[in-house]
Amino acid sequence: MAFPFLEAVIGFMILMYIFETYLDLRQHTALKLPTLPKTLEGVIGQEKFEKSRAYSLDKSHFHFIHEFVTILMDSAILFFRVLPWFWKRSGDFVTLVGLNAENEILHTLAFLGGVMIWSQITDLPFSLYSTFVVEARHGFNKQTIWLFFRDMVKGICLAVILGPPIVSAIIVIVQKGGAYLAIYLWAFMFVLSLVMMTLYPVLIAPLFNKFTPLPEGELRQKIEKLASSLKFPLKKLFVVDGSTRSSHSNAYMYGFFKNKRIVLYDTLIQQCKDDEEIVAVIAHELGHWKLNHTMYSFIAVQILTFLQFGGYTLVRNSSSLFQSFGFDTQPVIIGLIIFQHTIIPLQHLVSFALNLVSRSFEFQADAFAKKLGYASALRAGLVKLQEENLSAMNTDPWYSAYHYSHPPLVERLDAIDKPDKKAD
């Protein structure tokens, strides 16, 4: 008797939904606490705390509804065999427009086009509510409805331009890969990731935001001096107009080898009046670079990607797997989708492990900035970001351990305040 893959997948999805809802309820209870954690008493003002509490609870309520609708739709799509039905209908569409439905690439593109339309339609109400109700209610949303839909159309256009050649290449590789299929798939995705990492900041990101050089002045001089002292190959220093969409703030760096760039959100500059706080945040980011965190993370992703493709090659010809999900054919893209569903348990474990590693990296980057003499400024900068972004002040430890890739502010401040161990 064939193993009931479909029932097992749906069962695990529901179990994970119940478990994660339990964690959400724990977090919701923590968010309702009327007092600040002791570490933040006298550090965060009462007014900011109340605003943060209201914002976090609003997002929590919305999250409960969103997740409930999502699990209902995802389970129904699998249980009622909507995917195989839609695969056949997409083949009918290809024939209707005068093309050959036996061509797997054309059939797959029609299928994915329909999936994209469905996703846009089902996600739109939640995106609109999140942006124009929750974010707007708490003063974060700065974009107009016109800008929202313009960004959405740009995203769809990019998917239409970039998707077909990538999907076509994957199908051809699987069809002709033979015994070395996993290696070929990994090599293709590795090259693709390098190309996208190169093109995204230069060609794609500017379609959505305006990047301008950070003006000459004391802040620029301090950042360049810090980068030079660490031998960080800083080539360009940008400010991005994040304020056109949201008042949330951030900073990041990107680039290969000797061609590094740092990007500051204009909201970060507006919120941190003291340049030292911004420089301390940059020192933290440079700590990730100096300690090779970015490289370690990239290598880990490549290993996991290769292992996933290796697992896929073991089951891609399993007729019982396809039949369990209602398919009487074995298209490449369907095999990849089904495989992703079957390894959901492993993905949750890997995601949890990666979060633990990421949290460790954050502590190390904070310690790096502290060692450079930015302990006080970093502390003030983290508090300012927490306040201005109205991030959750009270967090449940279980929820935090499972979901957060960054430690809560309380834990980071405790680590920064802890005296350095002195050698005997």
C-alpha positions as CSV (number, residue, x, y, z in Angstrom):
1,M,0.0,0.0,0.0
2,A,1.4,3.4,-1.1
3,F,2.4,5.8,1.7
4,P,-0.2,8.6,2.1
5,F,2.2,11.5,1.4
6,L,-0.6,14.0,0.9
7,E,-2.3,13.2,4.2
8,A,1.0,13.3,6.1
9,V,1.9,16.7,4.6
10,I,-1.5,18.2,5.5
11,G,-1.4,16.6,8.9
12,F,2.0,18.1,9.7
13,M,0.9,21.5,8.3
14,I,-2.0,21.5,10.7
15,L,0.2,20.4,13.6
16,M,2.7,23.1,12.9
17,Y,-0.1,25.7,12.7
18,I,-1.4,24.5,16.1
19,F,2.1,24.7,17.6
20,E,2.9,28.1,16.1
21,T,-0.5,29.4,17.2
22,Y,0.3,28.3,20.7
23,L,3.6,30.3,20.5
24,D,1.6,33.3,19.1
25,L,-0.8,33.2,22.0
26,R,2.2,33.2,24.4
27,Q,3.6,36.2,22.6
28,H,0.2,37.9,22.6
29,T,0.1,37.5,26.4
30,A,3.5,39.0,26.8
31,L,2.6,41.9,24.6
32,K,-0.4,42.7,26.8
33,L,1.8,43.1,29.9
34,P,1.3,46.7,31.2
35,T,4.8,47.3,32.4
36,L,8.3,47.5,30.8
37,P,10.9,44.8,31.4
38,K,13.2,45.9,34.3
39,T,16.1,46.3,31.9
40,L,14.2,49.0,30.0
41,E,12.7,50.8,32.9
42,G,14.0,54.4,32.8
43,V,15.4,53.7,29.3
44,I,12.2,53.6,27.3
45,G,9.6,56.3,27.9
46,Q,6.1,55.4,29.0
47,E,4.5,57.0,26.0
48,K,6.7,55.1,23.6
49,F,6.0,51.9,25.5
50,E,2.2,52.4,25.2
51,K,2.5,53.1,21.5
52,S,4.7,50.1,21.0
53,R,2.3,47.9,22.9
54,A,-0.7,49.1,20.9
55,Y,1.2,48.6,17.6
56,S,2.4,45.1,18.5
57,L,-1.0,44.0,19.6
58,D,-2.6,45.3,16.4
59,K,0.0,43.3,14.4
60,S,-0.7,40.3,16.6
61,H,-4.4,40.4,16.0
62,F,-3.9,40.7,12.2
63,H,-1.4,37.9,12.3
64,F,-3.9,35.5,13.9
65,I,-6.4,36.1,11.1
66,H,-3.9,36.0,8.3
67,E,-2.4,32.6,9.5
68,F,-5.9,31.1,10.0
69,V,-7.0,32.0,6.4
70,T,-3.6,30.8,5.0
71,I,-3.8,27.4,6.6
72,L,-7.4,26.9,5.5
73,M,-6.5,27.8,1.9
74,D,-3.3,25.8,1.7
75,S,-4.9,22.7,3.2
76,A,-8.0,23.0,1.0
77,I,-5.8,23.4,-2.2
78,L,-3.9,20.2,-1.3
79,F,-6.9,18.1,0.0
80,F,-9.2,18.9,-2.9
81,R,-6.5,18.3,-5.5
82,V,-6.7,21.8,-6.8
83,L,-3.1,21.7,-8.1
84,P,-3.6,18.8,-10.5
85,W,-6.9,20.3,-11.7
86,F,-5.1,23.6,-12.3
87,W,-2.2,21.9,-14.1
88,K,-4.7,20.3,-16.6
89,R,-6.5,23.6,-17.0
90,S,-3.2,25.4,-17.8
91,G,-2.5,22.8,-20.4
92,D,-6.0,23.5,-21.9
93,F,-5.1,27.2,-22.0
94,V,-1.8,26.6,-23.8
95,T,-3.8,24.6,-26.5
96,L,-6.5,27.3,-26.7
97,V,-3.9,30.0,-27.6
98,G,-2.6,27.8,-30.4
99,L,0.6,26.5,-28.7
100,N,1.8,23.0,-28.0
101,A,0.7,21.8,-24.5
102,E,3.1,18.8,-24.8
103,N,5.9,21.3,-24.5
104,E,6.6,21.2,-20.7
105,I,8.2,24.6,-20.6
106,L,5.1,26.3,-22.1
107,H,2.8,24.3,-20.0
108,T,4.8,25.1,-16.8
109,L,4.9,28.9,-17.6
110,A,1.1,28.9,-18.1
111,F,0.7,27.1,-14.8
112,L,3.0,29.4,-12.9
113,G,1.4,32.5,-14.5
114,G,-2.0,31.3,-13.1
115,V,-0.5,30.6,-9.7
116,M,1.0,34.1,-9.7
117,I,-2.3,35.7,-10.5
118,W,-4.0,33.7,-7.8
119,S,-1.4,34.6,-5.2
120,Q,-1.7,38.3,-6.1
121,I,-5.5,38.2,-5.7
122,T,-5.5,36.3,-2.4
123,D,-2.6,38.3,-0.9
124,L,-3.9,41.7,-1.9
125,P,-6.5,42.2,0.8
126,F,-4.0,41.4,3.5
127,S,-1.3,43.6,2.0
128,L,-3.7,46.5,1.7
129,Y,-5.0,46.1,5.2
130,S,-1.5,45.7,6.7
131,T,-0.2,48.8,4.8
132,F,-3.1,51.2,4.9
133,V,-4.7,50.2,8.2
134,V,-2.3,48.7,10.6
135,E,0.9,50.6,9.5
136,A,-1.0,53.8,8.8
137,R,-2.8,53.7,12.1
138,H,0.5,53.8,14.0
139,G,2.1,56.4,11.7
140,F,4.4,54.2,9.7
141,N,2.9,54.1,6.3
142,K,4.0,56.9,4.0
143,Q,3.1,55.5,0.6
144,T,0.0,56.4,-1.5
145,I,-2.3,53.8,-3.0
146,W,-0.8,54.8,-6.4
147,L,2.7,54.0,-5.2
148,F,1.5,50.7,-3.7
149,F,0.0,49.5,-6.9
150,R,2.9,50.8,-9.0
151,D,5.3,48.7,-6.9
152,M,3.1,45.7,-7.3
153,V,3.0,46.1,-11.1
154,K,6.7,46.5,-11.2
155,G,7.1,43.3,-9.2
156,I,4.9,41.4,-11.6
157,C,6.8,42.8,-14.6
158,L,10.1,41.7,-13.1
159,A,8.6,38.2,-12.4
160,V,7.4,38.0,-16.1
161,I,10.8,39.1,-17.4
162,L,13.1,37.0,-15.1
163,G,10.9,34.0,-14.4
164,P,10.6,32.3,-17.8
165,P,14.3,31.9,-18.5
166,I,15.0,30.7,-15.0
167,V,12.2,28.2,-15.0
168,S,13.1,27.0,-18.5
169,A,16.7,26.5,-17.5
170,I,15.7,24.4,-14.5
171,I,13.4,22.2,-16.6
172,V,16.1,21.6,-19.2
173,I,18.6,20.8,-16.4
174,V,16.3,18.3,-14.8
175,Q,15.4,16.6,-18.1
176,K,19.1,16.2,-19.1
177,G,20.9,16.2,-15.8
178,G,21.2,12.4,-15.4
179,A,23.3,11.1,-12.5
180,Y,24.8,14.5,-11.8
181,L,21.5,16.4,-11.6
182,A,21.9,17.6,-8.0
183,I,25.3,19.1,-8.9
184,Y,24.0,20.8,-12.0
185,L,21.0,22.3,-10.2
186,W,23.1,23.5,-7.4
187,A,25.7,25.0,-9.8
188,F,22.9,26.8,-11.7
189,M,21.4,28.2,-8.5
190,F,24.8,29.2,-7.2
191,V,25.6,31.2,-10.4
192,L,22.1,32.7,-10.4
193,S,22.4,33.9,-6.8
194,L,25.7,35.6,-7.6
195,V,24.2,37.2,-10.7
196,M,21.1,38.4,-8.8
197,M,23.2,39.7,-5.9
198,T,25.1,41.7,-8.5
199,L,22.2,43.0,-10.5
200,Y,19.7,43.6,-7.7
201,P,21.3,46.7,-6.1
202,V,22.3,48.1,-9.5
203,L,19.3,47.5,-11.7
204,I,16.4,46.2,-9.6
205,A,16.5,48.1,-6.3
206,P,16.6,51.5,-8.0
207,L,13.3,50.7,-9.7
208,F,11.7,51.0,-6.3
209,N,13.8,53.4,-4.4
210,K,16.1,56.4,-5.0
211,F,19.8,55.9,-3.9
212,T,21.9,59.1,-3.5
213,P,25.4,59.4,-2.2
214,L,25.6,60.4,1.5
215,P,26.5,64.2,1.5
216,E,29.9,65.3,2.6
217,G,30.0,66.1,6.3
218,E,30.9,64.8,9.7
219,L,28.8,61.6,9.4
220,R,30.4,60.6,6.1
221,Q,33.8,61.2,7.5
222,K,33.2,59.1,10.6
223,I,31.9,56.2,8.6
224,E,34.8,56.3,6.1
225,K,37.3,56.6,8.9
226,L,35.8,53.5,10.6
227,A,35.7,51.5,7.4
228,S,39.3,52.5,6.7
229,S,40.5,51.5,10.2
230,L,39.0,48.0,9.6
231,K,40.3,47.8,6.0
232,F,36.7,47.5,4.8
233,P,36.8,48.2,1.0
234,L,34.1,50.8,1.0
235,K,33.5,52.1,-2.5
236,K,30.1,53.9,-2.2
237,L,28.0,55.2,0.7
238,F,24.3,55.7,-0.2
239,V,21.2,57.1,1.4
240,V,18.0,55.4,0.3
241,D,14.6,57.2,0.4
242,G,12.9,54.6,2.7
243,S,10.7,57.4,4.0
244,T,8.6,57.4,0.8
245,R,7.1,54.2,1.9
246,S,7.6,53.8,5.6
247,S,9.1,55.5,8.6
248,H,10.8,52.3,9.7
249,S,14.6,52.6,9.7
250,N,17.5,50.3,8.8
251,A,21.0,50.1,7.4
252,Y,22.7,47.4,5.4
253,M,25.8,46.6,3.3
254,Y,26.4,44.6,0.1
255,G,28.9,43.9,-2.6
256,F,31.6,41.4,-3.5
257,F,35.2,41.4,-2.6
258,K,36.8,44.9,-3.0
259,N,33.5,46.5,-4.1
260,K,31.5,47.1,-0.9
261,R,28.7,49.5,-0.5
262,I,26.9,50.7,2.6
263,V,23.3,52.0,2.5
264,L,21.6,54.1,5.2
265,Y,17.9,54.6,5.3
266,D,17.0,58.3,5.4
267,T,14.7,57.5,8.3
268,L,17.7,56.2,10.3
269,I,19.5,59.5,9.8
270,Q,16.4,61.5,10.8
271,Q,15.8,59.4,13.9
272,C,19.4,59.2,15.2
273,K,20.3,62.8,15.9
274,D,23.7,61.8,17.3
275,D,26.1,60.7,14.5
276,E,27.8,58.4,16.9
277,E,24.7,56.3,17.2
278,I,24.6,55.8,13.4
279,V,28.3,55.0,13.3
280,A,27.8,52.5,16.1
281,V,25.1,50.7,14.1
282,I,27.5,50.6,11.1
283,A,30.2,49.3,13.4
284,H,27.8,46.4,14.2
285,E,27.2,45.7,10.5
286,L,31.0,45.8,9.8
287,G,31.4,43.3,12.6
288,H,29.4,40.8,10.6
289,W,31.8,41.4,7.7
290,K,35.0,41.3,9.8
291,L,33.9,38.1,11.6
292,N,32.9,36.4,8.3
293,H,29.3,36.0,9.3
294,T,28.0,36.8,5.8
295,M,30.4,34.3,4.3
296,Y,29.4,31.6,6.8
297,S,25.7,32.2,6.1
298,F,26.2,32.1,2.4
299,I,28.1,28.8,2.6
300,A,25.5,27.3,4.9
301,V,22.8,28.3,2.4
302,Q,24.8,26.6,-0.5
303,I,25.2,23.4,1.5
304,L,21.5,23.3,2.4
305,T,20.5,24.0,-1.3
306,F,22.7,21.2,-2.5
307,L,21.3,18.8,0.1
308,Q,17.7,19.8,-1.0
309,F,18.5,19.1,-4.6
310,G,20.1,15.8,-3.6
311,G,16.9,14.8,-1.8
312,Y,14.8,15.9,-4.8
313,T,16.8,13.6,-7.1
314,L,15.9,10.7,-4.9
315,V,12.1,11.2,-5.2
316,R,11.6,13.0,-8.5
317,N,10.7,9.7,-10.3
318,S,8.5,8.4,-7.5
319,S,5.1,7.8,-9.2
320,S,3.4,7.1,-5.9
321,L,4.5,10.5,-4.6
322,F,2.9,12.3,-7.6
323,Q,-0.2,10.1,-7.4
324,S,-0.7,10.8,-3.8
325,F,-1.1,14.5,-4.7
326,G,-3.4,13.7,-7.5
327,F,-1.0,13.9,-10.5
328,D,-1.0,11.2,-13.3
329,T,2.1,12.9,-14.9
330,Q,5.4,14.0,-13.4
331,P,6.2,17.5,-14.5
332,V,9.5,19.0,-13.2
333,I,8.0,22.0,-11.5
334,I,5.3,19.9,-9.8
335,G,7.9,17.6,-8.5
336,L,9.8,20.5,-7.0
337,I,6.6,21.9,-5.4
338,I,5.6,18.5,-4.0
339,F,9.2,17.8,-2.7
340,Q,9.1,21.2,-0.9
341,H,5.9,20.2,0.8
342,T,7.3,16.8,1.9
343,I,10.4,18.3,3.6
344,I,8.5,20.9,5.6
345,P,9.4,19.1,8.9
346,L,13.1,19.4,8.1
347,Q,12.7,23.0,6.9
348,H,11.3,24.0,10.3
349,L,14.2,22.3,12.1
350,V,16.7,24.0,9.8
351,S,15.1,27.4,10.2
352,F,15.2,27.1,14.0
353,A,18.9,26.1,13.9
354,L,19.7,29.0,11.6
355,N,17.9,31.4,13.9
356,L,20.0,30.2,16.8
357,V,23.2,30.8,14.7
358,S,22.0,34.2,13.6
359,R,21.3,35.3,17.2
360,S,24.8,34.2,18.1
361,F,26.2,36.3,15.2
362,E,24.2,39.3,16.4
363,F,25.7,39.1,19.9
364,Q,29.2,38.7,18.4
365,A,28.7,41.8,16.1
366,D,27.5,43.8,19.1
367,A,30.6,42.7,21.0
368,F,32.8,43.7,18.1
369,A,31.3,47.2,18.0
370,K,31.7,47.4,21.8
371,K,35.4,46.4,21.5
372,L,35.8,49.3,19.1
373,G,34.6,51.7,21.8
374,Y,31.0,52.1,20.6
375,A,29.3,50.4,23.6
376,S,27.5,53.5,24.8
377,A,26.6,54.8,21.3
378,L,25.4,51.3,20.2
379,R,23.3,51.0,23.3
380,A,21.7,54.4,22.6
381,G,21.3,53.5,18.9
382,L,19.6,50.2,19.6
383,V,17.2,51.9,22.1
384,K,16.4,54.6,19.6
385,L,15.7,52.1,16.8
386,Q,13.5,50.1,19.2
387,E,11.6,53.2,20.1
388,E,11.2,54.7,16.7
389,N,10.2,51.3,15.1
390,L,7.8,50.6,18.0
391,S,9.3,47.2,18.3
392,A,7.9,44.8,20.9
393,M,9.3,45.6,24.4
394,N,8.0,42.4,26.1
395,T,8.7,39.1,24.3
396,D,7.9,35.5,25.3
397,P,11.1,33.5,25.5
398,W,9.7,30.5,23.6
399,Y,8.3,32.7,20.8
400,S,11.6,34.6,20.6
401,A,13.7,31.5,20.5
402,Y,11.6,30.0,17.7
403,H,11.0,33.0,15.5
404,Y,13.6,35.7,16.1
405,S,16.8,35.8,14.1
406,H,17.9,38.8,16.2
407,P,17.9,38.7,20.0
408,P,15.3,40.9,21.8
409,L,16.6,44.4,22.9
410,V,16.6,43.3,26.6
411,E,19.1,40.5,25.9
412,R,21.3,42.7,23.7
413,L,21.5,45.5,26.3
414,D,22.3,43.0,29.0
415,A,25.2,41.6,26.9
416,I,26.5,45.0,26.1
417,D,26.4,46.1,29.7
418,K,28.1,42.9,30.9
419,P,31.7,43.6,31.9
420,D,34.4,42.2,29.6
421,K,36.2,39.2,31.0
422,K,39.7,40.2,31.9
423,A,42.6,37.8,31.4
424,D,44.4,36.8,34.6
